[in-house]
Amino acid sequence: MTTPRSHLGRRLLPALAGALLLAGCTTGEGSAVDVNNGGEFRFEAGTPAGEVIPEDERATAPGFRGELLDGGDFDSADLTGDVAVLNFWASWCGPCRDETPEFQAVYADFRDRGVQFLGLNVKDSEQLAVDFLERFGVEFPSLFDPRSEVALAFRDYPANAIPSTIVLDQQGRVAAVYTAVVPEEDLRTVLDRLLGEG
């Protein structure tokens, strides 16, 4: 017995809606990445809240460069020697709106302690991204990466998850990974631990 199209449609629509809800804020496939791979780099899972990857298990982050939303140039070599927070975000991402004010608060408290923050705006229009930063009073720089090339440079990293945050230690190695919103207190705990290593 064949199923009439109307019945088939009624069955497929809820399944499709469920799949879209599970997808959350994601980006699509990107193009080839023109970056320097700093070494083998694998993500099997995000780090637990407030925890860091043991020093002897950390991988060197790949190098990258690009243009900032304020028009300046950026090279990841500029992060060397500091703890760095890399936050992948987009203006269309609801969780990013919740997370951004907290990131700005943490940045204000840590920027004079050897911690740099860099936003990486992906799959967005430049004007919407600039408006987002102004709306939330973000003072740290953001790289404009509409094709998600930097996210794709992190081998085996789930580059389609937005927001995502990677914290680098002072040697440029990946010390913590978050593939969802990072609670402010967790981020503060991780930064204090990494600063204590220096």
Secondary structure, DSSP 8 states (H G I E B T S, - for coil): ----HHHHHHHHHHHHHHHHHHH-SB--------SB--S----SS---TT----GGG--B--B-EEEBTTS-EEEGGGGTTSEEEEEEE-TT-HHHHHHHHHHHHHHHHHGGGTEEEEEEEESS-HHHHHHHHHHTT--S-EEEETT-HHHHHSTT--TTBSSEEEEE-TTSBEEEEESS---HHHHHHHHHHHHHH-
